Amino acid sequence: MSTAVVLLAMALWIGPGPLAVRVRAGASARVNRPRPEPSHGPDPLAVASSLDVLAVCLTAGMAVSTAAAATAASSPPKLARVLRRTAELLALGADPAVAWSTPPDLPAGSVDAQTDALLRLARRSASSGSALADGVADLADQSRDAAAHAATAAAERAGVLIAGPLGLCFLPAFVCLGIVPVVAGLAAGVLQSGLL
């Protein structure tokens, strides 16, 4: 037994790897794995992670325009557009209230709630001088909490929607296999005893 184990270990150690076997067989050295399908709708945590990046950049001491430009590179498209515009305007020396306003080329109502809250927070911070990094970090936490609540509500709705068909399937089976034999047994016993 131990000789077989030693020979197997040596074969695995000396033998070619999967890449060499594929190359010898004429197959491509690259493995074509299927890519996962994109989920339906935007990632609910993408804005929260972008806000975290912005808060970290601001906490590290970056200028607001530089932090906004760095965050825009990895943000969802709508937030990235707003952050790029803000970074460009701030770099040009525009008033922060103007730079942090909703872009005029975006249709009304197309900015999501988190981006709108960020714009309002930044305008307040620019006018009052309060620290923007702490507010952005709090906004990221609120965004994450909202995504968690939305996921919980969706899971609860799915549970309710699943219970109906399961009840329609299992209730007749329970009646046929659980209640009918008991009633039939009791009826047979009552009829044989002569009570009726």
Backbone hydrogen bonds in HBPLUS format (Angstrom, degrees):
<---DONOR---> <-ACCEPTOR-->    atom                        ^
c    i                          cat <-CA-CA->   ^        H-A-AA   ^      H-
h    n   atom  resd res      DA  || num        DHA   H-A  angle D-A-AA Bond
n    s   type  num  typ     dist DA aas  dist angle  dist       angle   num
A0005-VAL N   A0001-MET O   3.17 MM   4  6.49 153.6  2.24 147.7 154.9     1
A0006-VAL N   A0002-SER O   3.01 MM   4  6.19 157.7  2.06 144.9 150.5     2
A0007-LEU N   A0003-THR O   2.96 MM   4  6.17 162.6  1.99 150.2 154.9     3
A0008-LEU N   A0004-ALA O   2.95 MM   4  6.08 156.9  2.01 145.6 152.0     4
A0009-ALA N   A0005-VAL O   2.98 MM   4  6.16 157.6  2.03 146.9 152.8     5
A0010-MET N   A0006-VAL O   2.97 MM   4  6.21 156.6  2.03 148.6 154.9     6
A0011-ALA N   A0007-LEU O   2.96 MM   4  6.15 155.4  2.02 145.9 152.6     7
A0012-LEU N   A0008-LEU O   3.02 MM   4  6.24 157.3  2.07 148.1 153.8     8
A0013-TRP N   A0009-ALA O   2.95 MM   4  6.08 146.6  2.07 141.8 151.4     9
A0014-ILE N   A0010-MET O   2.86 MM   4  5.93 162.3  1.89 153.0 157.0    10
A0015-GLY N   A0011-ALA O   2.78 MM   4  5.38 151.1  1.86 138.3 147.6    11
A0021-VAL N   A0017-GLY O   3.18 MM   4  6.47 157.9  2.24 152.7 159.0    12
A0022-ARG N   A0018-PRO O   3.04 MM   4  6.22 156.2  2.10 144.6 150.3    13
A0023-VAL N   A0019-LEU O   3.00 MM   4  6.27 155.8  2.06 148.7 155.3    14
A0024-ARG N   A0020-ALA O   2.97 MM   4  6.17 161.4  2.01 150.0 154.6    15
A0025-ALA N   A0021-VAL O   3.01 MM   4  6.14 145.4  2.13 141.5 151.1    16
A0027-ALA N   A0022-ARG O   2.89 MM   5  5.11 134.3  2.10 165.7 160.1    17
A0026-GLY N   A0023-VAL O   3.12 MM   3  5.17 153.9  2.19 100.5 108.5    18
A0046-ALA N   A0043-ASP O   3.28 MM   3  5.38 163.9  2.31 106.7 111.6    19
A0049-SER N   A0045-LEU O   2.97 MM   4  6.21 158.8  2.02 150.2 155.3    20
A0050-SER N   A0046-ALA O   3.01 MM   4  6.20 152.0  2.09 143.2 151.2    21
A0051-LEU N   A0047-VAL O   2.87 MM   4  6.10 153.5  1.94 147.9 155.3    22
A0052-ASP N   A0048-ALA O   2.94 MM   4  6.21 146.6  2.05 142.7 152.0    23
A0053-VAL N   A0049-SER O   3.00 MM   4  6.28 153.7  2.07 143.9 150.3    24
A0054-LEU N   A0050-SER O   2.97 MM   4  6.27 159.5  2.01 148.6 153.9    25
A0055-ALA N   A0051-LEU O   2.90 MM   4  6.11 158.2  1.95 146.6 152.6    26
A0056-VAL N   A0052-ASP O   2.90 MM   4  6.13 158.1  1.95 150.8 156.5    27
A0057-CYS N   A0053-VAL O   2.92 MM   4  6.13 161.5  1.95 151.7 156.8    28
A0058-LEU N   A0054-LEU O   2.95 MM   4  6.17 159.2  2.00 149.3 154.9    29
A0059-THR N   A0055-ALA O   2.85 MM   4  6.00 154.3  1.92 145.7 153.4    30
A0060-ALA N   A0056-VAL O   2.89 MM   4  6.03 144.9  2.02 145.0 154.2    31
A0062-MET N   A0057-CYS O   3.16 MM   5  5.72 158.7  2.20 163.5 157.3    32
A0061-GLY N   A0058-LEU O   3.14 MM   3  5.28 153.9  2.21 100.9 109.0    33
A0067-ALA N   A0063-ALA O   2.85 MM   4  6.05 162.2  1.88 159.1 164.6    34
A0068-ALA N   A0064-VAL O   2.91 MM   4  6.04 157.0  1.96 147.2 153.4    35
A0069-ALA N   A0065-SER O   3.03 MM   4  6.19 155.4  2.09 141.6 148.3    36
A0070-ALA N   A0066-THR O   2.91 MM   4  6.10 155.3  1.97 147.0 153.9    37
A0071-THR N   A0067-ALA O   2.97 MM   4  6.08 151.1  2.05 144.1 151.7    38
A0072-ALA N   A0068-ALA O   2.98 MM   4  6.07 146.3  2.10 142.2 151.0    39
A0074-SER N   A0071-THR O   3.21 MM   3  5.89 148.4  2.31 116.6 123.1    40
A0075-SER N   A0072-ALA O   3.47 MM   3  5.09 169.6  2.48  98.9 101.9    41
A0080-ALA N   A0076-PRO O   2.80 MM   4  5.83 161.7  1.83 166.2 172.2    42
A0081-ARG N   A0077-PRO O   2.98 MM   4  6.10 153.1  2.05 145.0 151.2    43
A0082-VAL N   A0078-LYS O   3.18 MM   4  6.47 158.2  2.23 145.3 150.4    44
A0083-LEU N   A0079-LEU O   2.85 MM   4  6.07 163.6  1.88 154.4 159.3    45
A0084-ARG N   A0080-ALA O   2.83 MM   4  5.94 160.0  1.87 149.8 155.1    46
A0085-ARG N   A0081-ARG O   3.11 MM   4  6.22 163.5  2.14 143.8 148.4    47
A0086-THR N   A0082-VAL O   2.96 MM   4  6.13 159.9  2.00 147.4 153.4    48
A0087-ALA N   A0083-LEU O   2.82 MM   4  5.99 161.8  1.85 149.8 154.8    49
A0088-GLU N   A0084-ARG O   2.94 MM   4  6.13 160.7  1.98 150.6 155.4    50
A0089-LEU N   A0085-ARG O   2.97 MM   4  6.17 163.5  2.00 150.9 155.4    51
A0090-LEU N   A0086-THR O   2.86 MM   4  6.01 163.8  1.89 153.9 158.7    52
A0091-ALA N   A0087-ALA O   2.92 MM   4  5.99 153.8  1.99 142.9 150.4    53
A0092-LEU N   A0088-GLU O   3.04 MM   4  6.25 139.1  2.22 139.2 149.8    54
A0094-ALA N   A0089-LEU O   2.90 MM   5  5.31 167.2  1.92 152.6 149.2    55
A0093-GLY N   A0090-LEU O   3.05 MM   3  5.01 149.8  2.14  98.2 107.7    56
A0098-VAL N   A0095-ASP O   2.97 MM   3  5.35 129.7  2.23 109.7 122.6    57
A0099-ALA N   A0095-ASP O   2.91 MM   4  6.19 161.3  1.95 154.8 161.1    58
A0100-TRP N   A0096-PRO O   2.90 MM   4  5.86 157.2  1.95 145.6 150.1    59
A0101-SER N   A0098-VAL O   3.23 MM   3  5.25 159.7  2.27 108.4 109.2    60
A0106-LEU N   A0103-PRO O   3.27 MM   3  5.69 160.8  2.31 110.5 116.1    61
A0110-SER N   A0107-PRO O   3.15 MM   3  5.67 156.4  2.21 137.8 135.9    62
A0116-ASP N   A0112-ASP O   3.02 MM   4  6.23 160.7  2.06 152.7 158.8    63
A0117-ALA N   A0113-ALA O   2.88 MM   4  6.07 153.9  1.95 145.2 152.6    64
A0118-LEU N   A0114-GLN O   2.90 MM   4  6.16 149.5  1.99 143.7 152.2    65
A0119-LEU N   A0115-THR O   2.97 MM   4  6.25 158.6  2.01 149.6 154.8    66
A0120-ARG N   A0116-ASP O   3.01 MM   4  6.29 162.0  2.04 150.3 154.8    67
A0121-LEU N   A0117-ALA O   2.89 MM   4  6.02 160.9  1.93 147.1 152.9    68
A0122-ALA N   A0118-LEU O   2.89 MM   4  6.05 161.7  1.92 152.4 157.0    69
A0123-ARG N   A0119-LEU O   3.00 MM   4  6.18 155.2  2.06 146.6 153.3    70
A0124-ARG N   A0120-ARG O   2.96 MM   4  6.20 161.0  1.99 150.3 155.4    71
A0125-SER N   A0121-LEU O   2.85 MM   4  6.02 157.3  1.90 147.3 154.5    72
A0126-ALA N   A0122-ALA O   2.87 MM   4  6.01 150.1  1.96 142.9 150.5    73
A0127-SER N   A0123-ARG O   3.05 MM   4  6.25 148.8  2.15 143.0 150.9    74
A0128-SER N   A0124-ARG O   2.82 MM   4  5.91 149.5  1.92 151.3 159.7    75
A0129-GLY N   A0125-SER O   2.79 MM   4  5.21 140.7  1.94 133.7 141.8    76
A0136-VAL N   A0132-LEU O   2.95 MM   4  6.15 155.7  2.01 154.8 161.9    77
A0137-ALA N   A0133-ALA O   2.98 MM   4  6.18 155.8  2.04 147.5 154.1    78
A0138-ASP N   A0134-ASP O   2.95 MM   4  6.22 155.7  2.01 147.2 153.7    79
A0139-LEU N   A0135-GLY O   2.89 MM   4  6.10 150.1  1.98 142.0 150.8    80
A0140-ALA N   A0136-VAL O   2.89 MM   4  6.16 147.0  2.00 144.6 153.3    81
A0141-ASP N   A0137-ALA O   3.04 MM   4  6.36 153.7  2.11 144.8 151.6    82
A0142-GLN N   A0138-ASP O   2.93 MM   4  6.23 157.1  1.98 148.2 154.5    83
A0143-SER N   A0139-LEU O   2.91 MM   4  6.10 151.6  1.99 143.2 151.2    84
A0144-ARG N   A0140-ALA O   2.95 MM   4  6.19 155.3  2.01 147.7 153.9    85
A0145-ASP N   A0141-ASP O   2.90 MM   4  6.14 157.6  1.95 149.1 155.5    86
A0146-ALA N   A0142-GLN O   2.90 MM   4  6.10 155.1  1.96 146.0 152.7    87
A0147-ALA N   A0143-SER O   3.02 MM   4  6.26 152.4  2.09 143.0 150.2    88
A0148-ALA N   A0144-ARG O   2.93 MM   4  6.20 151.9  2.01 146.2 154.1    89
A0149-HIS N   A0145-ASP O   2.89 MM   4  6.16 157.8  1.94 150.1 155.9    90
A0150-ALA N   A0146-ALA O   2.95 MM   4  6.12 154.9  2.01 144.6 151.6    91
A0151-ALA N   A0147-ALA O   2.96 MM   4  6.15 153.2  2.03 143.5 150.6    92
A0152-THR N   A0148-ALA O   2.95 MM   4  6.16 155.7  2.01 146.7 153.4    93
A0153-ALA N   A0149-HIS O   2.92 MM   4  6.11 159.6  1.96 147.7 153.2    94
A0154-ALA N   A0150-ALA O   2.97 MM   4  6.16 153.6  2.05 142.9 150.1    95
A0155-ALA N   A0151-ALA O   2.97 MM   4  6.18 153.8  2.04 144.8 151.9    96
A0156-GLU N   A0152-THR O   2.92 MM   4  6.17 154.4  1.99 149.0 156.1    97
A0157-ARG N   A0153-ALA O   2.92 MM   4  6.14 154.9  1.98 145.7 152.6    98
A0158-ALA N   A0154-ALA O   2.95 MM   4  6.16 153.8  2.02 143.8 151.0    99
A0159-GLY N   A0155-ALA O   2.97 MM   4  6.22 151.2  2.06 142.9 150.6   100
A0160-VAL N   A0156-GLU O   3.05 MM   4  6.34 152.3  2.13 145.9 152.7   101
A0161-LEU N   A0157-ARG O   2.93 MM   4  6.18 159.6  1.97 150.1 155.9   102
A0162-ILE N   A0158-ALA O   2.90 MM   4  6.03 141.9  2.05 145.2 155.0   103
A0163-ALA N   A0159-GLY O   3.14 MM   4  6.21 143.3  2.28 138.3 146.9   104
A0166-LEU N   A0162-ILE O   3.29 MM   4  6.41 161.2  2.33 152.6 158.2   105
A0167-GLY N   A0163-ALA O   2.91 MM   4  5.96 151.6  1.99 143.6 151.1   106
A0168-LEU N   A0164-GLY O   3.03 MM   4  6.34 153.7  2.10 151.4 159.0   107
A0169-CYS N   A0165-PRO O   3.02 MM   4  6.25 138.3  2.20 140.6 151.2   108
A0169-CYS N   A0166-LEU O   3.20 MM   3  5.10 126.9  2.50  90.9 104.5   109
A0170-PHE N   A0166-LEU O   2.84 MM   4  5.99 168.8  1.86 156.6 159.5   110
A0171-LEU N   A0167-GLY O   2.94 MM   4  5.51 157.4  1.99 140.7 146.5   111
A0174-PHE N   A0170-PHE O   2.83 MM   4  6.00 154.6  1.89 151.4 158.7   112
A0175-VAL N   A0171-LEU O   2.97 MM   4  6.19 159.9  2.01 152.1 157.3   113
A0176-CYS N   A0172-PRO O   2.86 MM   4  6.03 165.4  1.88 149.1 153.4   114
A0177-LEU N   A0173-ALA O   2.83 MM   4  5.82 161.1  1.86 149.1 154.6   115
A0178-GLY N   A0174-PHE O   2.71 MM   4  5.14 138.4  1.88 135.5 144.9   116
A0179-ILE N   A0175-VAL O   3.24 MM   4  4.93 131.3  2.49 107.9 121.3   117
A0180-VAL N   A0175-VAL O   2.96 MM   5  6.13 165.6  1.98 174.5 175.2   118
A0183-VAL N   A0179-ILE O   2.95 MM   4  6.20 167.1  1.97 163.0 166.5   119
A0184-ALA N   A0180-VAL O   2.83 MM   4  5.94 161.1  1.87 153.2 159.2   120
A0185-GLY N   A0181-PRO O   2.86 MM   4  5.93 153.7  1.93 140.5 147.8   121
A0186-LEU N   A0182-VAL O   2.92 MM   4  6.14 158.5  1.96 148.4 154.2   122
A0187-ALA N   A0183-VAL O   2.82 MM   4  5.97 158.1  1.87 148.4 155.1   123
A0188-ALA N   A0184-ALA O   2.91 MM   4  6.04 155.2  1.97 144.6 151.1   124
A0189-GLY N   A0185-GLY O   3.02 MM   4  6.20 157.2  2.07 143.4 149.6   125
A0190-VAL N   A0186-LEU O   2.92 MM   4  6.12 154.7  1.99 148.4 155.1   126
A0191-LEU N   A0187-ALA O   2.92 MM   4  6.03 163.0  1.95 149.5 154.0   127
A0192-GLN N   A0188-ALA O   3.00 MM   4  6.07 151.6  2.09 145.1 152.2   128
A0193-SER N   A0189-GLY O   3.12 MM   4  6.13 139.3  2.29 135.1 145.1   129
